[in-house]
């Protein structure tokens, strides 16, 4: 059996949290927190299902529908796909690029 390690790959991510300052896509300030995050991340809206209170979003990923709760990170993968990641796993796996 051989051992392998992950190749270093730079990804884009944003933490899903309650926000008021992310600019709204159409200038409509009544957009939900979920819509603001999706707009900011340029998530394909047809692949995102919103909770009306903004407490979570369901994202259609390559592996099926995954839920992102407040505090989770939403990662844009190397092929442009999106998926959620729990904060503890994110911090063990990624570090900020300077």
N, C-alpha and C positions, 0 to 999 in steps of 0.2 A: 504494500500500500504506500503510495506517495503522499507527501504533504504539499498543500497549496496555500497561497495567501492571495488576498484580494489585490487587484491592481489599483494604484492610486487614481481615483476618478474625482473630479470636481463636479459637484451638483449644486443646484439652486434649491433653496428651501425657505419657508416662512413658518413661524409658529402661529397656530390658529388660536387667537385670543380675542377678547372683546376689544373692539377698536372703534374710535369715532373719527380718526384723522385720515384714514385711507380715502383718497379721492374716489368719488362715485363715477362709474363709467359714463352715465348719461346725465350727470349733474343732478340726479334725483337723490336728495338727502334722506329719503325715507327708506332707502335700501336696507335690508337686514345686514347684520354682522357677517353672516355667511356669504351673502352676495358681494359685500365689500372685499372679503378675503379672496373669493373666486375671481373677482375682477382684477384685484391687485396681482394675483398669481397668473392671470391670463389662463385660468382653467377653462377648458371647453365646457360651456354651460350645459350642453346636452348630456354631459357625462357626470353631472353633479346634481344631487338631490338635497334640497335644503330643509332643515328643521325650521319651522316658523319662528321659533324663539332665538335662533342663532346659536344653540348650544352644541350642535354637531352638524356635520355634513356627511353624506354618503357619496363616495367617489367610485365611479366605475373604473376599475384598474384592469390590468392584463390578467390578474388572478381572480377577478370577480369584484363584487361590490364590497368596499371596505369603509368603515366608519371612522371619521376623524372627530375627536372630542376637543373641547377647549383645552389648550395646553399641548396638544399633539403638533408635530411638525408635518407640513405637507411638502413632499419632496418632488421635484421635477427630475425624472430619471434621464439616463443618457440617450434614450430614444425619444424624449419629449413626453413620456407618459408621466402620470401623477399618481402618487400613493401616499397614505398617511404613515407616520412612524411615531411610536410612543416616545416621550422625552427622555426616559432613561436609556433606551436603546439608541436613540439619536446621539446622545452625548457620549456613549461608549464607542460609537462607530465613526462619528464625524468631528472634525475640528474646523474652526473658522479659517478661511484663506485670507492672508494679508497681502 
